[in-house]
């Protein structure tokens, strides 16, 4: 899926690698042992900002799509991203220097 802000047309990698798809994302993390009440409060406040119409409009100006959720949702998302990109790295044959 392309960002709505971009002009329609072929993607650079989609032309070379069938089914290729990627995206950029950002999230907020905290140290592993952060108390649950603090994590819950941060999550509540961040989701409130993401639900605000002014915030949505401003971020849309940058072509951002917003996805609010729980810490567990974000954890699953991260695990899926690690699994996906681990496959890409393995397939590429890339090795650390």
Biopython code that builds the backbone (N, CA, C, O; Angstrom):
import numpy as np
from Bio.PDB.StructureBuilder import StructureBuilder

atoms = [
    (1, "UNK", "N", (0.849, -1.174, 0.000)),
    (1, "UNK", "CA", (0.000, 0.000, 0.000)),
    (1, "UNK", "C", (0.891, 1.232, 0.000)),
    (1, "UNK", "O", (1.854, 1.297, 0.763)),
    (2, "UNK", "N", (0.591, 2.188, -0.825)),
    (2, "UNK", "CA", (1.360, 3.424, -0.899)),
    (2, "UNK", "C", (0.756, 4.468, 0.018)),
    (2, "UNK", "O", (-0.447, 4.461, 0.279)),
    (3, "UNK", "N", (1.594, 5.362, 0.502)),
    (3, "UNK", "CA", (1.093, 6.484, 1.288)),
    (3, "UNK", "C", (0.233, 7.348, 0.386)),
    (3, "UNK", "O", (0.565, 7.563, -0.780)),
    (4, "UNK", "N", (-0.870, 7.843, 0.924)),
    (4, "UNK", "CA", (-1.790, 8.633, 0.112)),
    (4, "UNK", "C", (-1.156, 9.911, -0.409)),
    (4, "UNK", "O", (-1.599, 10.448, -1.425)),
    (5, "UNK", "N", (-0.125, 10.410, 0.266)),
    (5, "UNK", "CA", (0.503, 11.669, -0.129)),
    (5, "UNK", "C", (1.327, 11.510, -1.408)),
    (5, "UNK", "O", (1.586, 12.490, -2.106)),
    (6, "UNK", "N", (1.735, 10.283, -1.714)),
    (6, "UNK", "CA", (2.570, 10.037, -2.885)),
    (6, "UNK", "C", (1.727, 9.947, -4.148)),
    (6, "UNK", "O", (0.567, 9.536, -4.118)),
    (7, "UNK", "N", (2.334, 10.338, -5.243)),
    (7, "UNK", "CA", (1.642, 10.246, -6.534)),
    (7, "UNK", "C", (1.441, 8.779, -6.889)),
    (7, "UNK", "O", (2.294, 7.944, -6.588)),
    (8, "UNK", "N", (0.313, 8.459, -7.530)),
    (8, "UNK", "CA", (0.112, 7.062, -7.932)),
    (8, "UNK", "C", (1.120, 6.662, -9.001)),
    (8, "UNK", "O", (1.548, 7.483, -9.812)),
    (9, "UNK", "N", (1.480, 5.423, -8.986)),
    (9, "UNK", "CA", (2.423, 4.928, -9.976)),
    (9, "UNK", "C", (3.120, 3.699, -9.444)),
    (9, "UNK", "O", (2.885, 3.284, -8.310)),
    (10, "UNK", "N", (3.974, 3.118, -10.258)),
    (10, "UNK", "CA", (4.662, 1.899, -9.824)),
    (10, "UNK", "C", (5.670, 2.204, -8.717)),
    (10, "UNK", "O", (6.268, 3.279, -8.669)),
    (11, "UNK", "N", (5.836, 1.232, -7.841)),
    (11, "UNK", "CA", (6.856, 1.389, -6.807)),
    (11, "UNK", "C", (8.186, 0.919, -7.373)),
    (11, "UNK", "O", (8.219, 0.108, -8.299)),
    (12, "UNK", "N", (9.267, 1.419, -6.826)),
    (12, "UNK", "CA", (10.570, 1.051, -7.383)),
    (12, "UNK", "C", (10.866, -0.428, -7.166)),
    (12, "UNK", "O", (11.334, -1.089, -8.093)),
    (13, "UNK", "N", (10.616, -0.964, -5.993)),
    (13, "UNK", "CA", (10.926, -2.367, -5.753)),
    (13, "UNK", "C", (9.837, -3.292, -6.275)),
    (13, "UNK", "O", (10.123, -4.424, -6.666)),
    (14, "UNK", "N", (8.594, -2.827, -6.286)),
    (14, "UNK", "CA", (7.510, -3.658, -6.780)),
    (14, "UNK", "C", (7.711, -4.069, -8.221)),
    (14, "UNK", "O", (7.188, -5.094, -8.659)),
    (15, "UNK", "N", (8.466, -3.275, -8.963)),
    (15, "UNK", "CA", (8.751, -3.604, -10.358)),
    (15, "UNK", "C", (9.798, -4.712, -10.488)),
    (15, "UNK", "O", (9.865, -5.379, -11.520)),
    (16, "UNK", "N", (10.603, -4.909, -9.463)),
    (16, "UNK", "CA", (11.705, -5.865, -9.526)),
    (16, "UNK", "C", (11.480, -7.108, -8.677)),
    (16, "UNK", "O", (11.956, -8.190, -9.020)),
    (17, "UNK", "N", (10.765, -6.961, -7.585)),
    (17, "UNK", "CA", (10.537, -8.069, -6.658)),
    (17, "UNK", "C", (9.028, -8.234, -6.487)),
    (17, "UNK", "O", (8.407, -7.452, -5.766)),
    (18, "UNK", "N", (8.431, -9.225, -7.128)),
    (18, "UNK", "CA", (6.983, -9.410, -7.021)),
    (18, "UNK", "C", (6.540, -9.556, -5.563)),
    (18, "UNK", "O", (7.137, -10.311, -4.796)),
    (19, "UNK", "N", (5.500, -8.833, -5.199)),
    (19, "UNK", "CA", (4.961, -8.922, -3.849)),
    (19, "UNK", "C", (5.720, -8.130, -2.806)),
    (19, "UNK", "O", (5.359, -8.154, -1.629)),
    (20, "UNK", "N", (6.773, -7.422, -3.218)),
    (20, "UNK", "CA", (7.569, -6.642, -2.268)),
    (20, "UNK", "C", (6.719, -5.536, -1.667)),
    (20, "UNK", "O", (6.022, -4.813, -2.379)),
    (21, "UNK", "N", (6.785, -5.416, -0.377)),
    (21, "UNK", "CA", (6.063, -4.353, 0.321)),
    (21, "UNK", "C", (6.839, -3.986, 1.576)),
    (21, "UNK", "O", (7.353, -4.856, 2.279)),
    (22, "UNK", "N", (6.916, -2.719, 1.843)),
    (22, "UNK", "CA", (7.552, -2.265, 3.071)),
    (22, "UNK", "C", (6.886, -0.984, 3.523)),
    (22, "UNK", "O", (6.125, -0.362, 2.780)),
    (23, "UNK", "N", (7.178, -0.607, 4.729)),
    (23, "UNK", "CA", (6.649, 0.644, 5.268)),
    (23, "UNK", "C", (7.594, 1.136, 6.348)),
    (23, "UNK", "O", (8.415, 0.383, 6.872)),
    (24, "UNK", "N", (7.463, 2.387, 6.662)),
    (24, "UNK", "CA", (8.200, 2.960, 7.788)),
    (24, "UNK", "C", (7.198, 3.149, 8.914)),
    (24, "UNK", "O", (6.036, 3.469, 8.666)),
    (25, "UNK", "N", (7.632, 2.957, 10.124)),
    (25, "UNK", "CA", (6.733, 3.135, 11.247)),
    (25, "UNK", "C", (7.503, 3.682, 12.434)),
    (25, "UNK", "O", (8.733, 3.638, 12.470)),
    (26, "UNK", "N", (6.780, 4.185, 13.381)),
    (26, "UNK", "CA", (7.373, 4.680, 14.622)),
    (26, "UNK", "C", (6.484, 4.247, 15.772)),
    (26, "UNK", "O", (5.267, 4.142, 15.622)),
    (27, "UNK", "N", (7.081, 4.004, 16.891)),
    (27, "UNK", "CA", (6.342, 3.617, 18.087)),
    (27, "UNK", "C", (7.065, 4.140, 19.308)),
    (27, "UNK", "O", (8.174, 4.665, 19.212)),
    (28, "UNK", "N", (6.439, 3.994, 20.437)),
    (28, "UNK", "CA", (7.021, 4.443, 21.700)),
    (28, "UNK", "C", (7.281, 3.215, 22.559)),
    (28, "UNK", "O", (6.397, 2.378, 22.744)),
    (29, "UNK", "N", (8.480, 3.115, 23.074)),
    (29, "UNK", "CA", (8.844, 2.012, 23.948)),
    (29, "UNK", "C", (9.298, 2.525, 25.294)),
    (29, "UNK", "O", (9.536, 3.720, 25.471)),
    (30, "UNK", "N", (9.415, 1.622, 26.233)),
    (30, "UNK", "CA", (9.880, 1.950, 27.583)),
    (30, "UNK", "C", (10.753, 0.794, 28.063)),
    (30, "UNK", "O", (10.658, -0.313, 27.534)),
    (31, "UNK", "N", (11.597, 1.041, 29.053)),
    (31, "UNK", "CA", (12.421, -0.048, 29.585)),
    (31, "UNK", "C", (11.562, -1.232, 30.043)),
    (31, "UNK", "O", (10.423, -1.053, 30.475)),
    (32, "UNK", "N", (12.115, -2.425, 29.943)),
    (32, "UNK", "CA", (11.389, -3.665, 30.230)),
    (32, "UNK", "C", (10.686, -3.667, 31.588)),
    (32, "UNK", "O", (9.560, -4.152, 31.686)),
    (33, "UNK", "N", (11.298, -3.155, 32.599)),
    (33, "UNK", "CA", (10.727, -3.223, 33.948)),
    (33, "UNK", "C", (9.929, -1.987, 34.339)),
    (33, "UNK", "O", (9.731, -1.739, 35.528)),
    (34, "UNK", "N", (9.470, -1.213, 33.375)),
    (34, "UNK", "CA", (8.642, -0.043, 33.670)),
    (34, "UNK", "C", (7.343, -0.523, 34.310)),
    (34, "UNK", "O", (6.699, -1.432, 33.786)),
    (35, "UNK", "N", (6.948, 0.075, 35.438)),
    (35, "UNK", "CA", (5.710, -0.348, 36.106)),
    (35, "UNK", "C", (4.501, -0.281, 35.168)),
    (35, "UNK", "O", (4.381, 0.637, 34.356)),
    (36, "UNK", "N", (3.612, -1.264, 35.292)),
    (36, "UNK", "CA", (2.443, -1.377, 34.414)),
    (36, "UNK", "C", (1.570, -0.136, 34.446)),
    (36, "UNK", "O", (1.013, 0.248, 33.417)),
    (37, "UNK", "N", (1.436, 0.502, 35.608)),
    (37, "UNK", "CA", (0.577, 1.691, 35.676)),
    (37, "UNK", "C", (1.154, 2.833, 34.834)),
    (37, "UNK", "O", (0.401, 3.624, 34.266)),
    (38, "UNK", "N", (2.463, 2.920, 34.753)),
    (38, "UNK", "CA", (3.092, 3.958, 33.924)),
    (38, "UNK", "C", (2.908, 3.622, 32.444)),
    (38, "UNK", "O", (2.591, 4.503, 31.645)),
    (39, "UNK", "N", (3.102, 2.365, 32.080)),
    (39, "UNK", "CA", (2.899, 1.939, 30.693)),
    (39, "UNK", "C", (1.450, 2.201, 30.280)),
    (39, "UNK", "O", (1.194, 2.712, 29.189)),
    (40, "UNK", "N", (0.509, 1.851, 31.150)),
    (40, "UNK", "CA", (-0.909, 2.062, 30.844)),
    (40, "UNK", "C", (-1.233, 3.540, 30.677)),
    (40, "UNK", "O", (-1.992, 3.917, 29.784)),
    (41, "UNK", "N", (-0.661, 4.371, 31.532)),
    (41, "UNK", "CA", (-0.925, 5.812, 31.426)),
    (41, "UNK", "C", (-0.339, 6.379, 30.132)),
    (41, "UNK", "O", (-1.000, 7.143, 29.428)),
    (42, "UNK", "N", (0.900, 6.002, 29.826)),
    (42, "UNK", "CA", (1.506, 6.449, 28.565)),
    (42, "UNK", "C", (0.656, 6.014, 27.373)),
    (42, "UNK", "O", (0.402, 6.802, 26.462)),
    (43, "UNK", "N", (0.219, 4.756, 27.385)),
    (43, "UNK", "CA", (-0.597, 4.236, 26.293)),
    (43, "UNK", "C", (-1.900, 5.017, 26.162)),
    (43, "UNK", "O", (-2.312, 5.363, 25.055)),
    (44, "UNK", "N", (-2.539, 5.291, 27.279)),
    (44, "UNK", "CA", (-3.799, 6.042, 27.263)),
    (44, "UNK", "C", (-3.588, 7.440, 26.689)),
    (44, "UNK", "O", (-4.372, 7.894, 25.856)),
    (45, "UNK", "N", (-2.537, 8.120, 27.128)),
    (45, "UNK", "CA", (-2.276, 9.492, 26.676)),
    (45, "UNK", "C", (-1.881, 9.529, 25.194)),
    (45, "UNK", "O", (-2.331, 10.400, 24.450)),
    (46, "UNK", "N", (-1.051, 8.594, 24.779)),
    (46, "UNK", "CA", (-0.642, 8.544, 23.372)),
    (46, "UNK", "C", (-1.843, 8.247, 22.480)),
    (46, "UNK", "O", (-2.016, 8.884, 21.441)),
    (47, "UNK", "N", (-2.670, 7.287, 22.877)),
    (47, "UNK", "CA", (-3.857, 6.973, 22.083)),
    (47, "UNK", "C", (-4.817, 8.151, 22.022)),
    (47, "UNK", "O", (-5.488, 8.349, 21.009)),
    (48, "UNK", "N", (-4.891, 8.942, 23.100)),
    (48, "UNK", "CA", (-5.749, 10.132, 23.091)),
    (48, "UNK", "C", (-5.242, 11.146, 22.065)),
    (48, "UNK", "O", (-6.034, 11.746, 21.338)),
    (49, "UNK", "N", (-3.931, 11.335, 22.008)),
    (49, "UNK", "CA", (-3.357, 12.253, 21.016)),
    (49, "UNK", "C", (-3.630, 11.732, 19.605)),
    (49, "UNK", "O", (-3.985, 12.503, 18.714)),
    (50, "UNK", "N", (-3.466, 10.428, 19.404)),
    (50, "UNK", "CA", (-3.685, 9.849, 18.078)),
    (50, "UNK", "C", (-5.150, 9.927, 17.646)),
    (50, "UNK", "O", (-5.445, 9.932, 16.451)),
    (51, "UNK", "N", (-6.065, 9.988, 18.612)),
    (51, "UNK", "CA", (-7.496, 10.081, 18.301)),
    (51, "UNK", "C", (-7.947, 11.520, 18.055)),
    (51, "UNK", "O", (-9.026, 11.747, 17.509)),
    (52, "UNK", "N", (-7.130, 12.485, 18.453)),
    (52, "UNK", "CA", (-7.479, 13.897, 18.317)),
    (52, "UNK", "C", (-7.509, 14.304, 16.844)),
    (52, "UNK", "O", (-6.583, 13.998, 16.093)),
    (53, "UNK", "N", (-8.568, 14.990, 16.439)),
    (53, "UNK", "CA", (-8.721, 15.349, 15.023)),
    (53, "UNK", "C", (-7.608, 16.269, 14.524)),
    (53, "UNK", "O", (-7.182, 16.152, 13.375)),
    (54, "UNK", "N", (-7.133, 17.179, 15.369)),
    (54, "UNK", "CA", (-6.039, 18.066, 14.948)),
    (54, "UNK", "C", (-4.746, 17.275, 14.751)),
    (54, "UNK", "O", (-3.999, 17.515, 13.803)),
    (55, "UNK", "N", (-4.494, 16.336, 15.652)),
    (55, "UNK", "CA", (-3.300, 15.492, 15.512)),
    (55, "UNK", "C", (-3.387, 14.650, 14.250)),
    (55, "UNK", "O", (-2.415, 14.532, 13.504)),
    (56, "UNK", "N", (-4.559, 14.062, 14.014)),
    (56, "UNK", "CA", (-4.749, 13.244, 12.814)),
    (56, "UNK", "C", (-4.496, 14.064, 11.549)),
    (56, "UNK", "O", (-3.811, 13.618, 10.628)),
    (57, "UNK", "N", (-5.061, 15.268, 11.524)),
    (57, "UNK", "CA", (-4.907, 16.122, 10.341)),
    (57, "UNK", "C", (-3.449, 16.509, 10.131)),
    (57, "UNK", "O", (-2.956, 16.483, 9.003)),
    (58, "UNK", "N", (-2.762, 16.866, 11.198)),
    (58, "UNK", "CA", (-1.362, 17.285, 11.077)),
    (58, "UNK", "C", (-0.484, 16.138, 10.594)),
    (58, "UNK", "O", (0.355, 16.317, 9.711)),
    (59, "UNK", "N", (-0.680, 14.967, 11.174)),
    (59, "UNK", "CA", (0.119, 13.817, 10.761)),
    (59, "UNK", "C", (-0.228, 13.382, 9.338)),
    (59, "UNK", "O", (0.639, 12.899, 8.609)),
    (60, "UNK", "N", (-1.481, 13.549, 8.940)),
    (60, "UNK", "CA", (-1.874, 13.235, 7.563)),
    (60, "UNK", "C", (-1.153, 14.143, 6.576)),
    (60, "UNK", "O", (-0.879, 13.742, 5.445)),
    (61, "UNK", "N", (-0.842, 15.382, 7.007)),
    (61, "UNK", "CA", (-0.075, 16.294, 6.158)),
    (61, "UNK", "C", (1.280, 15.699, 5.772)),
    (61, "UNK", "O", (1.835, 16.029, 4.724)),
    (62, "UNK", "N", (1.800, 14.825, 6.621)),
    (62, "UNK", "CA", (3.087, 14.174, 6.365)),
    (62, "UNK", "C", (2.915, 12.814, 5.696)),
    (62, "UNK", "O", (3.894, 12.110, 5.451)),
    (63, "UNK", "N", (1.669, 12.447, 5.401)),
    (63, "UNK", "CA", (1.411, 11.156, 4.774)),
    (63, "UNK", "C", (1.357, 10.003, 5.745)),
    (63, "UNK", "O", (1.447, 8.844, 5.339)),
    (64, "UNK", "N", (1.212, 10.304, 7.032)),
    (64, "UNK", "CA", (1.207, 9.261, 8.053)),
    (64, "UNK", "C", (-0.182, 8.658, 8.221)),
    (64, "UNK", "O", (-1.190, 9.364, 8.183)),
    (65, "UNK", "N", (-0.219, 7.364, 8.404)),
    (65, "UNK", "CA", (-1.432, 6.651, 8.784)),
    (65, "UNK", "C", (-1.263, 6.274, 10.248)),
    (65, "UNK", "O", (-0.214, 5.765, 10.642)),
    (66, "UNK", "N", (-2.278, 6.518, 11.047)),
    (66, "UNK", "CA", (-2.167, 6.289, 12.481)),
    (66, "UNK", "C", (-2.778, 4.957, 12.877)),
    (66, "UNK", "O", (-3.813, 4.551, 12.350)),
    (67, "UNK", "N", (-2.130, 4.291, 13.801)),
    (67, "UNK", "CA", (-2.629, 3.031, 14.316)),
    (67, "UNK", "C", (-2.434, 3.033, 15.825)),
    (67, "UNK", "O", (-1.325, 2.827, 16.318)),
    (68, "UNK", "N", (-3.508, 3.263, 16.544)),
    (68, "UNK", "CA", (-3.457, 3.234, 18.002)),
    (68, "UNK", "C", (-3.706, 1.801, 18.462)),
    (68, "UNK", "O", (-4.294, 1.001, 17.735)),
    (69, "UNK", "N", (-3.262, 1.490, 19.655)),
    (69, "UNK", "CA", (-3.489, 0.151, 20.182)),
    (69, "UNK", "C", (-2.926, 0.015, 21.577)),
    (69, "UNK", "O", (-2.559, 0.999, 22.219)),
    (70, "UNK", "N", (-2.864, -1.207, 22.028)),
    (70, "UNK", "CA", (-2.373, -1.514, 23.369)),
    (70, "UNK", "C", (-0.889, -1.869, 23.313)),
    (70, "UNK", "O", (-0.343, -2.105, 22.235)),
    (71, "UNK", "N", (-0.237, -1.907, 24.479)),
    (71, "UNK", "CA", (1.154, -2.378, 24.499)),
    (71, "UNK", "C", (1.280, -3.802, 23.934)),
    (71, "UNK", "O", (2.264, -4.120, 23.267)),
    (72, "UNK", "N", (0.300, -4.642, 24.197)),
    (72, "UNK", "CA", (0.337, -6.008, 23.660)),
    (72, "UNK", "C", (0.235, -5.990, 22.136)),
    (72, "UNK", "O", (0.915, -6.761, 21.459)),
    (73, "UNK", "N", (-0.616, -5.111, 21.595)),
    (73, "UNK", "CA", (-0.725, -4.969, 20.137)),
    (73, "UNK", "C", (0.630, -4.582, 19.541)),
    (73, "UNK", "O", (1.058, -5.145, 18.534)),
    (74, "UNK", "N", (1.294, -3.623, 20.170)),
    (74, "UNK", "CA", (2.586, -3.161, 19.667)),
    (74, "UNK", "C", (3.633, -4.269, 19.774)),
    (74, "UNK", "O", (4.471, -4.424, 18.886)),
    (75, "UNK", "N", (3.584, -5.033, 20.858)),
    (75, "UNK", "CA", (4.504, -6.157, 21.017)),
    (75, "UNK", "C", (4.342, -7.185, 19.910)),
    (75, "UNK", "O", (5.331, -7.693, 19.381)),
    (76, "UNK", "N", (3.094, -7.496, 19.555)),
    (76, "UNK", "CA", (2.841, -8.437, 18.456)),
    (76, "UNK", "C", (3.329, -7.860, 17.129)),
    (76, "UNK", "O", (3.915, -8.567, 16.310)),
    (77, "UNK", "N", (3.081, -6.575, 16.932)),
    (77, "UNK", "CA", (3.545, -5.917, 15.707)),
    (77, "UNK", "C", (5.068, -6.013, 15.599)),
    (77, "UNK", "O", (5.600, -6.352, 14.542)),
    (78, "UNK", "N", (5.763, -5.714, 16.694)),
    (78, "UNK", "CA", (7.230, -5.785, 16.678)),
    (78, "UNK", "C", (7.713, -7.200, 16.385)),
    (78, "UNK", "O", (8.640, -7.392, 15.599)),
    (79, "UNK", "N", (7.087, -8.188, 17.014)),
    (79, "UNK", "CA", (7.478, -9.581, 16.774)),
    (79, "UNK", "C", (7.285, -9.948, 15.307)),
    (79, "UNK", "O", (8.129, -10.627, 14.722)),
    (80, "UNK", "N", (6.182, -9.505, 14.713)),
    (80, "UNK", "CA", (5.933, -9.766, 13.290)),
    (80, "UNK", "C", (6.978, -9.086, 12.408)),
    (80, "UNK", "O", (7.441, -9.672, 11.430)),
    (81, "UNK", "N", (7.348, -7.856, 12.749)),
    (81, "UNK", "CA", (8.364, -7.131, 11.973)),
    (81, "UNK", "C", (9.719, -7.832, 12.057)),
    (81, "UNK", "O", (10.411, -7.966, 11.048)),
    (82, "UNK", "N", (10.100, -8.277, 13.254)),
    (82, "UNK", "CA", (11.378, -8.980, 13.417)),
    (82, "UNK", "C", (11.380, -10.255, 12.580)),
    (82, "UNK", "O", (12.361, -10.558, 11.900)),
    (83, "UNK", "N", (10.279, -10.998, 12.632)),
    (83, "UNK", "CA", (10.191, -12.235, 11.849)),
    (83, "UNK", "C", (10.284, -11.940, 10.349)),
    (83, "UNK", "O", (11.014, -12.616, 9.623)),
    (84, "UNK", "N", (9.547, -10.935, 9.893)),
    (84, "UNK", "CA", (9.546, -10.585, 8.466)),
    (84, "UNK", "C", (10.944, -10.181, 8.004)),
    (84, "UNK", "O", (11.433, -10.690, 6.996)),
    (85, "UNK", "N", (11.586, -9.275, 8.729)),
    (85, "UNK", "CA", (12.878, -8.763, 8.281)),
    (85, "UNK", "C", (14.000, -9.768, 8.496)),
    (85, "UNK", "O", (15.006, -9.723, 7.788)),
    (86, "UNK", "N", (13.851, -10.670, 9.452)),
    (86, "UNK", "CA", (14.850, -11.733, 9.612)),
    (86, "UNK", "C", (14.872, -12.612, 8.366)),
    (86, "UNK", "O", (15.935, -13.044, 7.921)),
    (87, "UNK", "N", (13.691, -12.873, 7.806)),
    (87, "UNK", "CA", (13.618, -13.661, 6.572)),
    (87, "UNK", "C", (14.291, -12.930, 5.413)),
    (87, "UNK", "O", (14.991, -13.544, 4.607)),
    (88, "UNK", "N", (14.079, -11.634, 5.333)),
    (88, "UNK", "CA", (14.686, -10.839, 4.260)),
    (88, "UNK", "C", (16.203, -10.866, 4.384)),
    (88, "UNK", "O", (16.908, -11.074, 3.396)),
    (89, "UNK", "N", (16.701, -10.655, 5.590)),
    (89, "UNK", "CA", (18.152, -10.652, 5.811)),
    (89, "UNK", "C", (18.738, -12.020, 5.481)),
    (89, "UNK", "O", (19.771, -12.117, 4.818)),
    (90, "UNK", "N", (18.075, -13.076, 5.947)),
    (90, "UNK", "CA", (18.576, -14.428, 5.662)),
    (90, "UNK", "C", (18.597, -14.683, 4.156)),
    (90, "UNK", "O", (19.585, -15.195, 3.630)),
    (91, "UNK", "N", (17.523, -14.334, 3.464)),
    (91, "UNK", "CA", (17.441, -14.539, 2.018)),
    (91, "UNK", "C", (18.521, -13.754, 1.278)),
    (91, "UNK", "O", (19.063, -14.218, 0.275)),
    (92, "UNK", "N", (18.825, -12.566, 1.782)),
    (92, "UNK", "CA", (19.810, -11.710, 1.110)),
    (92, "UNK", "C", (21.231, -12.230, 1.255)),
    (92, "UNK", "O", (22.110, -11.908, 0.456)),
    (93, "UNK", "N", (21.443, -13.037, 2.284)),
    (93, "UNK", "CA", (22.793, -13.524, 2.540)),
    (93, "UNK", "C", (23.675, -12.512, 3.245)),
    (93, "UNK", "O", (24.878, -12.732, 3.388)),
    (94, "UNK", "N", (23.097, -11.410, 3.684)),
    (94, "UNK", "CA", (23.876, -10.369, 4.369)),
    (94, "UNK", "C", (24.502, -10.928, 5.640)),
    (94, "UNK", "O", (23.893, -11.719, 6.361)),
    (95, "UNK", "N", (25.710, -10.505, 5.889)),
    (95, "UNK", "CA", (26.447, -10.923, 7.088)),
    (95, "UNK", "C", (26.971, -9.686, 7.799)),
    (95, "UNK", "O", (27.331, -8.706, 7.147)),
    (96, "UNK", "N", (27.019, -9.714, 9.138)),
    (96, "UNK", "CA", (27.587, -8.561, 9.851)),
    (96, "UNK", "C", (29.079, -8.445, 9.570)),
    (96, "UNK", "O", (29.770, -9.453, 9.416)),
    (97, "UNK", "N", (29.564, -7.227, 9.504)),
    (97, "UNK", "CA", (31.000, -7.003, 9.271)),
    (97, "UNK", "C", (31.805, -7.366, 10.495)),
    (97, "UNK", "O", (33.030, -7.244, 10.487)),
]
sb = StructureBuilder()
sb.init_structure("model")
sb.init_model(0)
sb.init_chain("A")
sb.init_seg("    ")
for serial, (resi, resn, name, xyz) in enumerate(atoms, 1):
    if name == "N":
        sb.init_residue(resn, " ", resi, " ")
    sb.init_atom(name, np.array(xyz, "f"), 0.0, 1.0, " ", f" {name:<3s}", serial, name[0])
structure = sb.get_structure()
